[in-house]
Amino acid sequence: GNDSSYNEQIHMLAAADPRVKLHGPIRTEEIPEALARADIFVLPSLGYENAPYVVKAALASGVPVAVSDLGSLTELVDEQSGWRLPVGDRRAWATWLLGVSAAKILPVPDVRSL
């Protein structure tokens, strides 16, 4: 959507952390190059996704992937290929992201403990 207050809040939060980079929209043909520069791909979806191309591209590129534990995302990402986190659980996502950031490595944790 185009919720300007939400976008403003995201940009303000990202500006406060030099590790976060917002690149805006990326054309389909640019996705592999963008993923090659990424440390991690995160899709905290609140609704059902129908096997999104970008998740498949991230997995194919070898970028660590974290998705919501929902719908077809659970068929694409398992404990061997990434992380599945609780849908809509901001605390679990924040805890996980802070842990990944603090560790500076991306091991696949047991997210059931979150």
C-alpha positions as CSV (number, residue, x, y, z in Angstrom):
1,G,0.0,0.0,0.0
2,N,0.9,3.6,0.0
3,D,0.5,4.6,3.7
4,S,2.7,7.7,3.9
5,S,2.8,7.8,7.7
6,Y,3.9,4.1,7.8
7,N,6.5,4.8,5.1
8,E,7.8,7.9,7.0
9,Q,8.1,5.9,10.2
10,I,10.1,3.1,8.4
11,H,12.4,5.7,6.8
12,M,12.9,7.4,10.2
13,L,13.8,4.1,11.9
14,A,16.1,3.0,9.1
15,A,17.9,6.4,9.1
16,A,18.8,5.9,12.8
17,D,20.7,2.6,12.0
18,P,23.5,2.7,9.5
19,R,23.2,-1.1,9.0
20,V,19.7,-0.7,7.5
21,K,19.5,0.3,3.8
22,L,16.2,1.0,2.1
23,H,16.6,0.7,-1.6
24,G,13.0,1.2,-2.7
25,P,11.3,-0.7,-5.5
26,I,13.6,-3.1,-7.5
27,R,12.7,-4.3,-11.0
28,T,12.4,-8.1,-11.5
29,E,15.6,-8.2,-13.6
30,E,17.5,-6.5,-10.8
31,I,16.5,-8.9,-8.1
32,P,19.5,-11.3,-8.5
33,E,22.0,-8.4,-8.3
34,A,20.3,-6.9,-5.3
35,L,20.2,-10.3,-3.5
36,A,23.9,-10.7,-4.2
37,R,24.5,-7.6,-2.1
38,A,22.2,-8.6,0.7
39,D,23.2,-10.1,4.0
40,I,19.7,-11.6,4.6
41,F,16.2,-11.6,3.0
42,V,13.3,-11.1,5.3
43,L,9.6,-11.4,4.4
44,P,7.4,-10.9,7.5
45,S,4.2,-11.4,5.6
46,L,0.9,-11.0,7.4
47,G,-1.2,-12.6,4.6
48,Y,-1.0,-15.7,2.5
49,E,1.7,-15.6,-0.3
50,N,1.5,-17.7,-3.4
51,A,5.1,-18.9,-3.7
52,P,6.6,-15.5,-4.3
53,Y,9.4,-15.3,-6.9
54,V,11.6,-13.2,-4.7
55,V,11.8,-15.9,-2.0
56,K,12.7,-18.5,-4.6
57,A,15.3,-16.1,-6.0
58,A,16.8,-15.5,-2.5
59,L,17.0,-19.2,-1.8
60,A,18.6,-19.8,-5.2
61,S,21.2,-17.0,-4.6
62,G,22.2,-18.5,-1.2
63,V,21.0,-15.5,0.8
64,P,19.7,-16.6,4.2
65,V,15.9,-16.3,4.2
66,A,13.4,-15.6,7.0
67,V,9.7,-15.7,6.3
68,S,6.4,-15.8,8.2
69,D,5.3,-19.3,9.2
70,L,2.3,-19.1,6.9
71,G,0.9,-20.7,3.7
72,S,3.2,-21.6,0.9
73,L,6.1,-19.9,2.6
74,T,6.4,-22.9,4.9
75,E,6.7,-25.1,1.8
76,L,9.5,-23.0,0.4
77,V,11.5,-22.4,3.6
78,D,12.4,-25.1,6.1
79,E,14.9,-25.4,9.0
80,Q,17.6,-26.3,6.5
81,S,17.1,-23.3,4.2
82,G,16.2,-20.6,6.6
83,W,13.9,-19.5,9.4
84,R,10.1,-19.5,9.8
85,L,8.9,-17.0,12.3
86,P,5.4,-16.5,13.9
87,V,3.0,-14.5,11.8
88,G,2.4,-11.0,13.2
89,D,4.5,-11.6,16.3
90,R,6.5,-8.4,16.3
91,R,8.4,-9.3,19.5
92,A,9.6,-12.6,18.0
93,W,10.7,-11.0,14.8
94,A,12.5,-8.2,16.7
95,T,14.2,-10.6,19.0
96,W,15.3,-12.8,16.1
97,L,16.6,-9.8,14.1
98,L,18.5,-8.4,17.1
99,G,20.0,-11.8,17.7
100,V,21.1,-12.1,14.1
101,S,22.5,-8.6,14.1
102,A,24.4,-9.2,17.4
103,A,25.8,-12.5,16.3
104,K,27.0,-11.0,13.0
105,I,26.6,-14.5,11.6
106,L,23.5,-16.2,10.4
107,P,23.1,-19.7,12.0
108,V,19.7,-21.3,11.7
109,P,18.3,-21.2,15.2
110,D,15.5,-23.1,16.8
111,V,12.8,-20.4,16.5
112,R,10.3,-22.5,18.5
113,S,12.0,-21.1,21.6
114,L,11.1,-17.5,20.7
